[in-house]
Structure formats: structure tokens, C-alpha cells
Amino acid sequence: MGRKWLKAALIRAVRTIAQTATAMLATTTLLTEVNWIAVLSASALSGLLSMLTSIAGLPEVREDTE
């Protein structure tokens, strides 16, 4: 797990965080006021889970190229 892996995993995690936040904001604004703590905690958790999933491997980073 070198620099390329870390960069790819962080990019993937940031995208996941943004997708989660967008989905939560879209659904909560239609129903009630936005619960920012819930949006932030769900987004942070999705980013953490994305990083943990990336440990299994990232298709955009080949293991033999570091």
C-alpha cells in the first residue's frame, strides 16, 4: 500500500462522503429540517467504510506498480 494506493483510496473516500452527504441532504430537506450532525456522522462513517473496503484492493491501482 503505497502512495498511489493512498491517493486512490482517499479520492474514492471523498467521493463516497460527498455522495452520502448529498443523498442525506436531498432526503431530509424534503421531509424536515436538516440534521447536520446526522449528515456529518453518516458521511464520516461512509468515508471510513470506503477506506476499509479499499484495503481489499482498488482496481485502479495495480499491486505490481508502486
Rosetta constraint file for C-alpha pairs under 8 A:
AtomPair CA 1 CA 5 HARMONIC 5.54 0.50
AtomPair CA 1 CA 6 HARMONIC 6.95 0.50
AtomPair CA 2 CA 6 HARMONIC 6.29 0.50
AtomPair CA 2 CA 66 HARMONIC 6.28 0.50
AtomPair CA 3 CA 7 HARMONIC 6.05 0.50
AtomPair CA 3 CA 66 HARMONIC 7.63 0.50
AtomPair CA 4 CA 8 HARMONIC 6.12 0.50
AtomPair CA 4 CA 61 HARMONIC 6.79 0.50
AtomPair CA 4 CA 66 HARMONIC 6.91 0.50
AtomPair CA 5 CA 9 HARMONIC 5.94 0.50
AtomPair CA 5 CA 58 HARMONIC 7.41 0.50
AtomPair CA 5 CA 61 HARMONIC 6.09 0.50
AtomPair CA 6 CA 10 HARMONIC 6.01 0.50
AtomPair CA 7 CA 11 HARMONIC 6.18 0.50
AtomPair CA 8 CA 12 HARMONIC 6.16 0.50
AtomPair CA 8 CA 58 HARMONIC 7.63 0.50
AtomPair CA 8 CA 60 HARMONIC 7.45 0.50
AtomPair CA 8 CA 61 HARMONIC 7.35 0.50
AtomPair CA 9 CA 13 HARMONIC 6.07 0.50
AtomPair CA 9 CA 50 HARMONIC 7.66 0.50
AtomPair CA 9 CA 51 HARMONIC 6.04 0.50
AtomPair CA 9 CA 54 HARMONIC 5.96 0.50
AtomPair CA 9 CA 58 HARMONIC 7.49 0.50
AtomPair CA 10 CA 14 HARMONIC 6.06 0.50
AtomPair CA 10 CA 51 HARMONIC 7.21 0.50
AtomPair CA 11 CA 15 HARMONIC 6.25 0.50
AtomPair CA 12 CA 16 HARMONIC 6.23 0.50
AtomPair CA 12 CA 50 HARMONIC 7.07 0.50
AtomPair CA 12 CA 51 HARMONIC 7.97 0.50
AtomPair CA 13 CA 17 HARMONIC 6.13 0.50
AtomPair CA 13 CA 46 HARMONIC 7.63 0.50
AtomPair CA 13 CA 47 HARMONIC 4.73 0.50
AtomPair CA 13 CA 48 HARMONIC 7.36 0.50
AtomPair CA 13 CA 50 HARMONIC 5.25 0.50
AtomPair CA 13 CA 51 HARMONIC 6.10 0.50
AtomPair CA 14 CA 18 HARMONIC 6.18 0.50
AtomPair CA 14 CA 47 HARMONIC 6.61 0.50
AtomPair CA 15 CA 19 HARMONIC 6.16 0.50
AtomPair CA 16 CA 20 HARMONIC 6.14 0.50
AtomPair CA 16 CA 43 HARMONIC 7.74 0.50
AtomPair CA 16 CA 46 HARMONIC 6.44 0.50
AtomPair CA 16 CA 47 HARMONIC 6.06 0.50
AtomPair CA 16 CA 50 HARMONIC 7.01 0.50
AtomPair CA 17 CA 21 HARMONIC 6.12 0.50
AtomPair CA 17 CA 43 HARMONIC 4.75 0.50
AtomPair CA 17 CA 44 HARMONIC 6.56 0.50
AtomPair CA 17 CA 46 HARMONIC 5.97 0.50
AtomPair CA 17 CA 47 HARMONIC 5.30 0.50
AtomPair CA 18 CA 22 HARMONIC 6.03 0.50
AtomPair CA 18 CA 43 HARMONIC 7.29 0.50
AtomPair CA 19 CA 23 HARMONIC 6.13 0.50
AtomPair CA 20 CA 24 HARMONIC 6.11 0.50
AtomPair CA 20 CA 39 HARMONIC 7.90 0.50
AtomPair CA 20 CA 42 HARMONIC 7.11 0.50
AtomPair CA 20 CA 43 HARMONIC 5.45 0.50
AtomPair CA 20 CA 46 HARMONIC 7.08 0.50
AtomPair CA 21 CA 25 HARMONIC 6.00 0.50
AtomPair CA 21 CA 39 HARMONIC 5.80 0.50
AtomPair CA 21 CA 40 HARMONIC 7.23 0.50
AtomPair CA 21 CA 42 HARMONIC 7.61 0.50
AtomPair CA 21 CA 43 HARMONIC 5.63 0.50
AtomPair CA 22 CA 26 HARMONIC 6.04 0.50
AtomPair CA 23 CA 27 HARMONIC 6.25 0.50
AtomPair CA 24 CA 28 HARMONIC 5.97 0.50
AtomPair CA 24 CA 39 HARMONIC 6.08 0.50
AtomPair CA 25 CA 29 HARMONIC 5.91 0.50
AtomPair CA 25 CA 34 HARMONIC 6.69 0.50
AtomPair CA 25 CA 39 HARMONIC 7.16 0.50
AtomPair CA 26 CA 30 HARMONIC 6.66 0.50
AtomPair CA 27 CA 31 HARMONIC 6.67 0.50
AtomPair CA 28 CA 32 HARMONIC 5.60 0.50
AtomPair CA 28 CA 33 HARMONIC 6.47 0.50
AtomPair CA 28 CA 34 HARMONIC 5.54 0.50
AtomPair CA 28 CA 35 HARMONIC 7.63 0.50
AtomPair CA 29 CA 33 HARMONIC 5.91 0.50
AtomPair CA 29 CA 34 HARMONIC 5.92 0.50
AtomPair CA 34 CA 39 HARMONIC 7.98 0.50
AtomPair CA 35 CA 39 HARMONIC 6.39 0.50
AtomPair CA 36 CA 40 HARMONIC 6.01 0.50
AtomPair CA 37 CA 41 HARMONIC 5.98 0.50
AtomPair CA 38 CA 42 HARMONIC 5.94 0.50
AtomPair CA 39 CA 43 HARMONIC 6.03 0.50
AtomPair CA 40 CA 44 HARMONIC 6.02 0.50
AtomPair CA 41 CA 45 HARMONIC 6.07 0.50
AtomPair CA 42 CA 46 HARMONIC 6.12 0.50
AtomPair CA 43 CA 47 HARMONIC 6.25 0.50
AtomPair CA 44 CA 48 HARMONIC 6.25 0.50
AtomPair CA 45 CA 49 HARMONIC 6.12 0.50
AtomPair CA 46 CA 50 HARMONIC 6.03 0.50
AtomPair CA 47 CA 51 HARMONIC 6.31 0.50
AtomPair CA 48 CA 52 HARMONIC 6.28 0.50
AtomPair CA 49 CA 53 HARMONIC 6.02 0.50
AtomPair CA 50 CA 54 HARMONIC 6.12 0.50
AtomPair CA 51 CA 55 HARMONIC 6.72 0.50
AtomPair CA 52 CA 56 HARMONIC 7.61 0.50
AtomPair CA 53 CA 57 HARMONIC 7.52 0.50
AtomPair CA 54 CA 58 HARMONIC 5.78 0.50
AtomPair CA 57 CA 61 HARMONIC 7.87 0.50
AtomPair CA 58 CA 62 HARMONIC 7.60 0.50
AtomPair CA 61 CA 65 HARMONIC 7.64 0.50
